[in-house]
Structure formats: C-alpha cells, structure tokens
Amino acid sequence: MSREESGGAPNLWQVVKSVLWSFLGVQSERNRERDFSRGKPVHFIVVGAVMTLLFILLLWGVVRLVLSAAGV
C-alpha cells in the first residue's frame, strides 16, 4: 500500500504536482479530495508562491534573451 492510499498527508512531490496542475486548471477529483481533506494549506501556499516566483523569473529570462538576440 502506497502512502497515497494509506490516508496520510500528501508528500512534497504530491503537493508540487497538485500546484502544477492547478496552474493549468485541471486536477483529478481524487487528488482534489485528498488535498482538501488531508493537505495543509500552508504547504500549498508556500509551494505555489515559490513556483510563481520561478515562473516569473523564467519569463524575465526569456524576455531578456529575446531582447538581447534582437539587439535591443
């Protein structure tokens, strides 16, 4: 029996996957129920904030790369 099936709180990888799927707006009903019933909100908030910051930095880097390639 895996940890996911044993009824424990979601581990870090499961939280990261849930946040990634939430960025796309899709999630399985089973995972959503697990997150809301056994997950701690602070874990999702912290992972979401870190992933949002990484996304912003990625976009910033891509824009700088495109602008430098364009000679601006």
Stockholm file with secondary structure:
# STOCKHOLM 1.0

chainA/1-72         MSREESGGAPNLWQVVKSVLWSFLGVQSERNRERDFSRGKPVHFIVVGAVMTLLFILLLWGVVRLVLSAAGV
#=GR chainA/1-72 SS CCHHHHTCCCCHHHHHHHHHHHHHTCCCHHHHHHHHHHCCHHHHHHHHHHHHHHHHHHHHHHHHHHHHHTTC
#=GC SS_cons        CCHHHHTCCCCHHHHHHHHHHHHHTCCCHHHHHHHHHHCCHHHHHHHHHHHHHHHHHHHHHHHHHHHHHTTC
//
